[in-house]
Structure formats: C-alpha cells, structure tokens
Amino acid sequence: METLQHLITPLTTAWYQVDSNELVSFGIFFAAMWLIAVVLEAAVKKVTNED
C-alpha cells in the first residue's frame, strides 16, 4: 500500500502543477485517439464479417 502511495503522490502533485490548457489539449488528444480506435474497430468488424 505504501508503494502505491509513493507512486500516486508525484502524479497528483504534477497534476495540480499542470496548466489547464495542457489538460484541455490532453483531453482533446485522448478523445481523438478514442474516436479513431472506435472507427478502426468498427471497420475491422465490418471487414471480417464480409469475408
């Protein structure tokens, strides 16, 4: 449990130090990657079903 806390503590302090603009850009990037993954998954399912 202590090692987990040692890992989380620097992350939370870094999280509060990050600029809000960086958080917004990370959110947009994450959303774009998720959307691409969903589209690719749908395309792969469509291709494999047609074969």
C-alpha positions as CSV (number, residue, x, y, z in Angstrom):
1,M,0.0,0.0,0.0
2,E,2.9,2.4,0.8
3,T,4.5,1.8,-2.6
4,L,1.2,2.6,-4.3
5,Q,1.0,5.8,-2.4
6,H,4.6,6.7,-3.3
7,L,3.6,6.2,-7.0
8,I,0.4,8.3,-6.8
9,T,1.8,11.2,-4.8
10,P,4.1,12.6,-7.5
11,L,1.3,12.1,-10.1
12,T,-1.1,14.1,-8.0
13,T,1.3,16.9,-7.4
14,A,2.3,17.0,-11.1
15,W,-1.4,17.0,-11.9
16,Y,-2.0,20.2,-9.9
17,Q,1.0,21.9,-11.4
18,V,-0.1,21.3,-15.0
19,D,-1.6,24.2,-16.8
20,S,-5.3,23.9,-17.5
21,N,-4.6,24.4,-21.3
22,E,-2.4,21.3,-21.2
23,L,-5.2,19.4,-19.6
24,V,-7.6,20.5,-22.3
25,S,-5.2,19.6,-25.0
26,F,-4.6,16.2,-23.4
27,G,-8.4,15.7,-23.2
28,I,-8.9,16.5,-26.8
29,F,-6.0,14.2,-27.8
30,F,-7.4,11.4,-25.7
31,A,-10.9,11.9,-27.2
32,A,-9.4,11.9,-30.7
33,M,-7.5,8.7,-30.1
34,W,-10.6,7.0,-28.6
35,L,-12.7,8.1,-31.6
36,I,-10.0,6.7,-34.0
37,A,-10.0,3.4,-32.1
38,V,-13.8,3.1,-32.3
39,V,-13.8,3.8,-36.0
40,L,-11.0,1.3,-36.6
41,E,-12.7,-1.3,-34.5
42,A,-16.0,-0.8,-36.5
43,A,-14.1,-1.0,-39.8
44,V,-12.3,-4.2,-38.7
45,K,-15.6,-5.8,-37.6
46,K,-17.2,-4.8,-41.0
47,V,-14.3,-6.3,-43.0
48,T,-14.2,-9.5,-41.0
49,N,-18.0,-10.0,-41.2
50,E,-18.0,-9.6,-45.0
51,D,-15.3,-12.2,-45.5
